[in-house]
Amino acid sequence: MASTKILNLKKSIVSEITDKIKNSESVILFSYQGLTVADMSTLRNKLREVGAEVKIYKNTLTKIALKDLNVNLDDFLEGPNALLFGKDLLEPIKVISDFAKAHDKLSIRVGIISGEIADKSVIDEYASIPSREGLLTMLAGGMIQYVRDLAIGLNLYAEQLEK
């Protein structure tokens, strides 16, 4: 029988996992088996830049925390897994997707995005969305077309008035 000290430690870890999932916009479960320590450090640093973090917990404790949240990911909780917790929705997903493309040992398994379970295809769709700056650039590019057309039209009208 486990001592009360160990049981309390496990309960605190389960509540930590539950809190992190509740307070995160994006949670990604991924397999990291085969990555070197340097690769994991690089990933952690890149994620820290966008306000996300990676934690490794025992699968049984993660299952208990997910059960408390009424989320069933039991099919994915086998083998060595890590959890990415991101306060932002898109940026952490983009970082881990780019990292997975560069490192074939990392495989994204499943995620919880805005409280909904998302499989690999949904995560890939989120990863393909341009960044906020990219979207603003596309918006500005689209709007500049109308301004340019208006300027040409006004110029032609002014030339016609001069005749």
Biotite code that builds the C-alpha atoms (Angstrom):
import biotite.structure as struc

atoms = struc.array([
    struc.Atom([0.000, 0.000, 0.000], chain_id="A", res_id=1, res_name="MET", atom_name="CA", element="C"),
    struc.Atom([1.316, 3.410, -0.943], chain_id="A", res_id=2, res_name="ALA", atom_name="CA", element="C"),
    struc.Atom([1.990, 5.862, 1.808], chain_id="A", res_id=3, res_name="SER", atom_name="CA", element="C"),
    struc.Atom([-0.191, 8.923, 2.284], chain_id="A", res_id=4, res_name="THR", atom_name="CA", element="C"),
    struc.Atom([2.754, 11.125, 1.315], chain_id="A", res_id=5, res_name="LYS", atom_name="CA", element="C"),
    struc.Atom([3.009, 9.455, -2.092], chain_id="A", res_id=6, res_name="ILE", atom_name="CA", element="C"),
    struc.Atom([-0.755, 9.518, -2.587], chain_id="A", res_id=7, res_name="LEU", atom_name="CA", element="C"),
    struc.Atom([-0.887, 13.237, -1.780], chain_id="A", res_id=8, res_name="ASN", atom_name="CA", element="C"),
    struc.Atom([1.977, 13.866, -4.207], chain_id="A", res_id=9, res_name="LEU", atom_name="CA", element="C"),
    struc.Atom([0.114, 11.996, -6.949], chain_id="A", res_id=10, res_name="LYS", atom_name="CA", element="C"),
    struc.Atom([-3.099, 13.907, -6.190], chain_id="A", res_id=11, res_name="LYS", atom_name="CA", element="C"),
    struc.Atom([-1.235, 17.207, -6.477], chain_id="A", res_id=12, res_name="SER", atom_name="CA", element="C"),
    struc.Atom([0.243, 16.136, -9.833], chain_id="A", res_id=13, res_name="ILE", atom_name="CA", element="C"),
    struc.Atom([-3.225, 15.155, -11.113], chain_id="A", res_id=14, res_name="VAL", atom_name="CA", element="C"),
    struc.Atom([-4.641, 18.523, -10.028], chain_id="A", res_id=15, res_name="SER", atom_name="CA", element="C"),
    struc.Atom([-1.676, 20.271, -11.701], chain_id="A", res_id=16, res_name="GLU", atom_name="CA", element="C"),
    struc.Atom([-2.410, 18.469, -14.987], chain_id="A", res_id=17, res_name="ILE", atom_name="CA", element="C"),
    struc.Atom([-6.114, 19.307, -14.691], chain_id="A", res_id=18, res_name="THR", atom_name="CA", element="C"),
    struc.Atom([-5.394, 22.993, -14.039], chain_id="A", res_id=19, res_name="ASP", atom_name="CA", element="C"),
    struc.Atom([-2.930, 23.220, -16.923], chain_id="A", res_id=20, res_name="LYS", atom_name="CA", element="C"),
    struc.Atom([-5.439, 21.670, -19.339], chain_id="A", res_id=21, res_name="ILE", atom_name="CA", element="C"),
    struc.Atom([-8.231, 23.972, -18.151], chain_id="A", res_id=22, res_name="LYS", atom_name="CA", element="C"),
    struc.Atom([-6.032, 27.081, -18.492], chain_id="A", res_id=23, res_name="ASN", atom_name="CA", element="C"),
    struc.Atom([-4.628, 26.228, -21.930], chain_id="A", res_id=24, res_name="SER", atom_name="CA", element="C"),
    struc.Atom([-6.118, 27.101, -25.306], chain_id="A", res_id=25, res_name="GLU", atom_name="CA", element="C"),
    struc.Atom([-4.162, 24.302, -26.961], chain_id="A", res_id=26, res_name="SER", atom_name="CA", element="C"),
    struc.Atom([-2.963, 21.028, -25.462], chain_id="A", res_id=27, res_name="VAL", atom_name="CA", element="C"),
    struc.Atom([-1.043, 18.657, -27.706], chain_id="A", res_id=28, res_name="ILE", atom_name="CA", element="C"),
    struc.Atom([-0.151, 15.076, -26.790], chain_id="A", res_id=29, res_name="LEU", atom_name="CA", element="C"),
    struc.Atom([2.916, 13.897, -28.671], chain_id="A", res_id=30, res_name="PHE", atom_name="CA", element="C"),
    struc.Atom([5.380, 11.041, -28.658], chain_id="A", res_id=31, res_name="SER", atom_name="CA", element="C"),
    struc.Atom([8.995, 12.059, -28.171], chain_id="A", res_id=32, res_name="TYR", atom_name="CA", element="C"),
    struc.Atom([10.690, 8.669, -28.172], chain_id="A", res_id=33, res_name="GLN", atom_name="CA", element="C"),
    struc.Atom([13.983, 8.847, -30.034], chain_id="A", res_id=34, res_name="GLY", atom_name="CA", element="C"),
    struc.Atom([14.572, 12.580, -29.587], chain_id="A", res_id=35, res_name="LEU", atom_name="CA", element="C"),
    struc.Atom([17.843, 13.570, -27.996], chain_id="A", res_id=36, res_name="THR", atom_name="CA", element="C"),
    struc.Atom([18.068, 15.753, -24.918], chain_id="A", res_id=37, res_name="VAL", atom_name="CA", element="C"),
    struc.Atom([19.388, 18.568, -27.124], chain_id="A", res_id=38, res_name="ALA", atom_name="CA", element="C"),
    struc.Atom([16.354, 18.242, -29.414], chain_id="A", res_id=39, res_name="ASP", atom_name="CA", element="C"),
    struc.Atom([13.959, 18.406, -26.465], chain_id="A", res_id=40, res_name="MET", atom_name="CA", element="C"),
    struc.Atom([15.806, 21.445, -25.085], chain_id="A", res_id=41, res_name="SER", atom_name="CA", element="C"),
    struc.Atom([15.535, 23.162, -28.458], chain_id="A", res_id=42, res_name="THR", atom_name="CA", element="C"),
    struc.Atom([11.818, 22.399, -28.606], chain_id="A", res_id=43, res_name="LEU", atom_name="CA", element="C"),
    struc.Atom([11.264, 23.654, -25.060], chain_id="A", res_id=44, res_name="ARG", atom_name="CA", element="C"),
    struc.Atom([13.109, 26.907, -25.842], chain_id="A", res_id=45, res_name="ASN", atom_name="CA", element="C"),
    struc.Atom([11.118, 27.520, -29.022], chain_id="A", res_id=46, res_name="LYS", atom_name="CA", element="C"),
    struc.Atom([7.862, 26.875, -27.187], chain_id="A", res_id=47, res_name="LEU", atom_name="CA", element="C"),
    struc.Atom([8.862, 29.098, -24.287], chain_id="A", res_id=48, res_name="ARG", atom_name="CA", element="C"),
    struc.Atom([9.264, 31.977, -26.786], chain_id="A", res_id=49, res_name="GLU", atom_name="CA", element="C"),
    struc.Atom([5.562, 31.675, -27.697], chain_id="A", res_id=50, res_name="VAL", atom_name="CA", element="C"),
    struc.Atom([4.333, 31.218, -24.120], chain_id="A", res_id=51, res_name="GLY", atom_name="CA", element="C"),
    struc.Atom([3.969, 27.435, -24.137], chain_id="A", res_id=52, res_name="ALA", atom_name="CA", element="C"),
    struc.Atom([5.566, 24.637, -22.164], chain_id="A", res_id=53, res_name="GLU", atom_name="CA", element="C"),
    struc.Atom([6.182, 20.911, -22.436], chain_id="A", res_id=54, res_name="VAL", atom_name="CA", element="C"),
    struc.Atom([5.672, 18.577, -19.494], chain_id="A", res_id=55, res_name="LYS", atom_name="CA", element="C"),
    struc.Atom([6.134, 14.840, -19.195], chain_id="A", res_id=56, res_name="ILE", atom_name="CA", element="C"),
    struc.Atom([3.793, 13.018, -16.828], chain_id="A", res_id=57, res_name="TYR", atom_name="CA", element="C"),
    struc.Atom([3.039, 9.382, -16.164], chain_id="A", res_id=58, res_name="LYS", atom_name="CA", element="C"),
    struc.Atom([0.280, 8.142, -18.449], chain_id="A", res_id=59, res_name="ASN", atom_name="CA", element="C"),
    struc.Atom([-1.784, 6.834, -15.522], chain_id="A", res_id=60, res_name="THR", atom_name="CA", element="C"),
    struc.Atom([-1.804, 10.259, -13.845], chain_id="A", res_id=61, res_name="LEU", atom_name="CA", element="C"),
    struc.Atom([-2.703, 11.910, -17.137], chain_id="A", res_id=62, res_name="THR", atom_name="CA", element="C"),
    struc.Atom([-5.582, 9.443, -17.607], chain_id="A", res_id=63, res_name="LYS", atom_name="CA", element="C"),
    struc.Atom([-6.925, 10.284, -14.157], chain_id="A", res_id=64, res_name="ILE", atom_name="CA", element="C"),
    struc.Atom([-6.728, 14.022, -14.867], chain_id="A", res_id=65, res_name="ALA", atom_name="CA", element="C"),
    struc.Atom([-8.453, 13.610, -18.228], chain_id="A", res_id=66, res_name="LEU", atom_name="CA", element="C"),
    struc.Atom([-11.139, 11.441, -16.626], chain_id="A", res_id=67, res_name="LYS", atom_name="CA", element="C"),
    struc.Atom([-11.805, 14.272, -14.149], chain_id="A", res_id=68, res_name="ASP", atom_name="CA", element="C"),
    struc.Atom([-12.341, 16.560, -17.170], chain_id="A", res_id=69, res_name="LEU", atom_name="CA", element="C"),
    struc.Atom([-14.559, 13.995, -18.950], chain_id="A", res_id=70, res_name="ASN", atom_name="CA", element="C"),
    struc.Atom([-12.070, 13.633, -21.812], chain_id="A", res_id=71, res_name="VAL", atom_name="CA", element="C"),
    struc.Atom([-11.172, 10.190, -23.107], chain_id="A", res_id=72, res_name="ASN", atom_name="CA", element="C"),
    struc.Atom([-7.755, 9.875, -24.731], chain_id="A", res_id=73, res_name="LEU", atom_name="CA", element="C"),
    struc.Atom([-6.960, 6.391, -23.408], chain_id="A", res_id=74, res_name="ASP", atom_name="CA", element="C"),
    struc.Atom([-6.162, 5.083, -26.902], chain_id="A", res_id=75, res_name="ASP", atom_name="CA", element="C"),
    struc.Atom([-3.296, 7.578, -27.208], chain_id="A", res_id=76, res_name="PHE", atom_name="CA", element="C"),
    struc.Atom([-1.817, 7.228, -23.722], chain_id="A", res_id=77, res_name="LEU", atom_name="CA", element="C"),
    struc.Atom([0.576, 4.387, -24.326], chain_id="A", res_id=78, res_name="GLU", atom_name="CA", element="C"),
    struc.Atom([4.325, 4.626, -24.486], chain_id="A", res_id=79, res_name="GLY", atom_name="CA", element="C"),
    struc.Atom([6.370, 7.715, -23.729], chain_id="A", res_id=80, res_name="PRO", atom_name="CA", element="C"),
    struc.Atom([4.237, 10.822, -24.212], chain_id="A", res_id=81, res_name="ASN", atom_name="CA", element="C"),
    struc.Atom([4.636, 14.489, -23.478], chain_id="A", res_id=82, res_name="ALA", atom_name="CA", element="C"),
    struc.Atom([2.052, 17.234, -23.180], chain_id="A", res_id=83, res_name="LEU", atom_name="CA", element="C"),
    struc.Atom([2.343, 20.693, -24.679], chain_id="A", res_id=84, res_name="LEU", atom_name="CA", element="C"),
    struc.Atom([0.352, 23.396, -22.904], chain_id="A", res_id=85, res_name="PHE", atom_name="CA", element="C"),
    struc.Atom([-0.156, 26.618, -24.848], chain_id="A", res_id=86, res_name="GLY", atom_name="CA", element="C"),
    struc.Atom([-1.901, 29.748, -23.656], chain_id="A", res_id=87, res_name="LYS", atom_name="CA", element="C"),
    struc.Atom([-2.160, 30.903, -27.287], chain_id="A", res_id=88, res_name="ASP", atom_name="CA", element="C"),
    struc.Atom([-4.144, 28.857, -29.779], chain_id="A", res_id=89, res_name="LEU", atom_name="CA", element="C"),
    struc.Atom([-2.058, 28.887, -32.955], chain_id="A", res_id=90, res_name="LEU", atom_name="CA", element="C"),
    struc.Atom([1.585, 29.667, -32.236], chain_id="A", res_id=91, res_name="GLU", atom_name="CA", element="C"),
    struc.Atom([2.401, 26.581, -30.127], chain_id="A", res_id=92, res_name="PRO", atom_name="CA", element="C"),
    struc.Atom([0.716, 24.361, -32.711], chain_id="A", res_id=93, res_name="ILE", atom_name="CA", element="C"),
    struc.Atom([2.786, 25.956, -35.477], chain_id="A", res_id=94, res_name="LYS", atom_name="CA", element="C"),
    struc.Atom([6.032, 25.536, -33.504], chain_id="A", res_id=95, res_name="VAL", atom_name="CA", element="C"),
    struc.Atom([5.493, 21.851, -32.708], chain_id="A", res_id=96, res_name="ILE", atom_name="CA", element="C"),
    struc.Atom([4.279, 21.074, -36.242], chain_id="A", res_id=97, res_name="SER", atom_name="CA", element="C"),
    struc.Atom([7.365, 22.691, -37.766], chain_id="A", res_id=98, res_name="ASP", atom_name="CA", element="C"),
    struc.Atom([9.555, 20.862, -35.272], chain_id="A", res_id=99, res_name="PHE", atom_name="CA", element="C"),
    struc.Atom([7.842, 17.545, -36.109], chain_id="A", res_id=100, res_name="ALA", atom_name="CA", element="C"),
    struc.Atom([8.532, 18.116, -39.813], chain_id="A", res_id=101, res_name="LYS", atom_name="CA", element="C"),
    struc.Atom([12.226, 18.652, -39.085], chain_id="A", res_id=102, res_name="ALA", atom_name="CA", element="C"),
    struc.Atom([12.493, 15.755, -36.592], chain_id="A", res_id=103, res_name="HIS", atom_name="CA", element="C"),
    struc.Atom([10.810, 12.554, -37.705], chain_id="A", res_id=104, res_name="ASP", atom_name="CA", element="C"),
    struc.Atom([11.117, 11.018, -34.216], chain_id="A", res_id=105, res_name="LYS", atom_name="CA", element="C"),
    struc.Atom([8.511, 13.427, -32.837], chain_id="A", res_id=106, res_name="LEU", atom_name="CA", element="C"),
    struc.Atom([4.966, 12.461, -33.718], chain_id="A", res_id=107, res_name="SER", atom_name="CA", element="C"),
    struc.Atom([1.898, 14.470, -32.820], chain_id="A", res_id=108, res_name="ILE", atom_name="CA", element="C"),
    struc.Atom([-0.820, 12.113, -31.637], chain_id="A", res_id=109, res_name="ARG", atom_name="CA", element="C"),
    struc.Atom([-3.872, 14.120, -30.541], chain_id="A", res_id=110, res_name="VAL", atom_name="CA", element="C"),
    struc.Atom([-4.789, 17.464, -29.048], chain_id="A", res_id=111, res_name="GLY", atom_name="CA", element="C"),
    struc.Atom([-7.352, 19.413, -27.103], chain_id="A", res_id=112, res_name="ILE", atom_name="CA", element="C"),
    struc.Atom([-7.989, 22.722, -28.836], chain_id="A", res_id=113, res_name="ILE", atom_name="CA", element="C"),
    struc.Atom([-10.322, 25.179, -27.113], chain_id="A", res_id=114, res_name="SER", atom_name="CA", element="C"),
    struc.Atom([-11.772, 22.342, -25.066], chain_id="A", res_id=115, res_name="GLY", atom_name="CA", element="C"),
    struc.Atom([-12.485, 20.055, -28.037], chain_id="A", res_id=116, res_name="GLU", atom_name="CA", element="C"),
    struc.Atom([-10.572, 16.897, -28.937], chain_id="A", res_id=117, res_name="ILE", atom_name="CA", element="C"),
    struc.Atom([-8.667, 17.382, -32.177], chain_id="A", res_id=118, res_name="ALA", atom_name="CA", element="C"),
    struc.Atom([-7.045, 14.611, -34.167], chain_id="A", res_id=119, res_name="ASP", atom_name="CA", element="C"),
    struc.Atom([-3.845, 14.957, -36.190], chain_id="A", res_id=120, res_name="LYS", atom_name="CA", element="C"),
    struc.Atom([-5.605, 16.246, -39.322], chain_id="A", res_id=121, res_name="SER", atom_name="CA", element="C"),
    struc.Atom([-7.299, 19.082, -37.392], chain_id="A", res_id=122, res_name="VAL", atom_name="CA", element="C"),
    struc.Atom([-3.987, 20.008, -35.771], chain_id="A", res_id=123, res_name="ILE", atom_name="CA", element="C"),
    struc.Atom([-2.362, 20.097, -39.228], chain_id="A", res_id=124, res_name="ASP", atom_name="CA", element="C"),
    struc.Atom([-5.115, 22.436, -40.442], chain_id="A", res_id=125, res_name="GLU", atom_name="CA", element="C"),
    struc.Atom([-4.460, 24.801, -37.534], chain_id="A", res_id=126, res_name="TYR", atom_name="CA", element="C"),
    struc.Atom([-0.738, 24.644, -38.263], chain_id="A", res_id=127, res_name="ALA", atom_name="CA", element="C"),
    struc.Atom([-1.336, 25.727, -41.871], chain_id="A", res_id=128, res_name="SER", atom_name="CA", element="C"),
    struc.Atom([-3.124, 28.941, -40.854], chain_id="A", res_id=129, res_name="ILE", atom_name="CA", element="C"),
    struc.Atom([-0.837, 31.942, -41.403], chain_id="A", res_id=130, res_name="PRO", atom_name="CA", element="C"),
    struc.Atom([0.354, 33.864, -38.366], chain_id="A", res_id=131, res_name="SER", atom_name="CA", element="C"),
    struc.Atom([-1.434, 37.007, -37.190], chain_id="A", res_id=132, res_name="ARG", atom_name="CA", element="C"),
    struc.Atom([1.135, 39.192, -38.939], chain_id="A", res_id=133, res_name="GLU", atom_name="CA", element="C"),
    struc.Atom([0.741, 37.160, -42.125], chain_id="A", res_id=134, res_name="GLY", atom_name="CA", element="C"),
    struc.Atom([-3.040, 37.537, -42.021], chain_id="A", res_id=135, res_name="LEU", atom_name="CA", element="C"),
    struc.Atom([-2.729, 41.294, -41.450], chain_id="A", res_id=136, res_name="LEU", atom_name="CA", element="C"),
    struc.Atom([-0.342, 41.549, -44.407], chain_id="A", res_id=137, res_name="THR", atom_name="CA", element="C"),
    struc.Atom([-2.816, 39.653, -46.596], chain_id="A", res_id=138, res_name="MET", atom_name="CA", element="C"),
    struc.Atom([-5.627, 41.955, -45.445], chain_id="A", res_id=139, res_name="LEU", atom_name="CA", element="C"),
    struc.Atom([-3.576, 45.069, -46.158], chain_id="A", res_id=140, res_name="ALA", atom_name="CA", element="C"),
    struc.Atom([-2.608, 43.695, -49.577], chain_id="A", res_id=141, res_name="GLY", atom_name="CA", element="C"),
    struc.Atom([-6.254, 43.092, -50.405], chain_id="A", res_id=142, res_name="GLY", atom_name="CA", element="C"),
    struc.Atom([-7.298, 46.543, -49.222], chain_id="A", res_id=143, res_name="MET", atom_name="CA", element="C"),
    struc.Atom([-4.516, 48.357, -51.087], chain_id="A", res_id=144, res_name="ILE", atom_name="CA", element="C"),
    struc.Atom([-6.007, 47.079, -54.364], chain_id="A", res_id=145, res_name="GLN", atom_name="CA", element="C"),
    struc.Atom([-9.190, 49.121, -53.785], chain_id="A", res_id=146, res_name="TYR", atom_name="CA", element="C"),
    struc.Atom([-7.236, 52.217, -52.781], chain_id="A", res_id=147, res_name="VAL", atom_name="CA", element="C"),
    struc.Atom([-5.101, 51.929, -55.930], chain_id="A", res_id=148, res_name="ARG", atom_name="CA", element="C"),
    struc.Atom([-8.185, 51.496, -58.137], chain_id="A", res_id=149, res_name="ASP", atom_name="CA", element="C"),
    struc.Atom([-9.794, 54.539, -56.498], chain_id="A", res_id=150, res_name="LEU", atom_name="CA", element="C"),
    struc.Atom([-6.657, 56.612, -57.080], chain_id="A", res_id=151, res_name="ALA", atom_name="CA", element="C"),
    struc.Atom([-6.557, 55.601, -60.768], chain_id="A", res_id=152, res_name="ILE", atom_name="CA", element="C"),
    struc.Atom([-10.254, 56.397, -61.171], chain_id="A", res_id=153, res_name="GLY", atom_name="CA", element="C"),
    struc.Atom([-9.872, 59.827, -59.532], chain_id="A", res_id=154, res_name="LEU", atom_name="CA", element="C"),
    struc.Atom([-6.835, 60.578, -61.674], chain_id="A", res_id=155, res_name="ASN", atom_name="CA", element="C"),
    struc.Atom([-8.722, 59.699, -64.875], chain_id="A", res_id=156, res_name="LEU", atom_name="CA", element="C"),
    struc.Atom([-11.678, 61.828, -63.743], chain_id="A", res_id=157, res_name="TYR", atom_name="CA", element="C"),
    struc.Atom([-9.356, 64.776, -62.994], chain_id="A", res_id=158, res_name="ALA", atom_name="CA", element="C"),
    struc.Atom([-7.721, 64.461, -66.441], chain_id="A", res_id=159, res_name="GLU", atom_name="CA", element="C"),
    struc.Atom([-11.147, 64.403, -68.067], chain_id="A", res_id=160, res_name="GLN", atom_name="CA", element="C"),
    struc.Atom([-12.166, 67.608, -66.252], chain_id="A", res_id=161, res_name="LEU", atom_name="CA", element="C"),
    struc.Atom([-9.012, 69.388, -67.485], chain_id="A", res_id=162, res_name="GLU", atom_name="CA", element="C"),
    struc.Atom([-9.926, 68.836, -71.173], chain_id="A", res_id=163, res_name="LYS", atom_name="CA", element="C"),
])
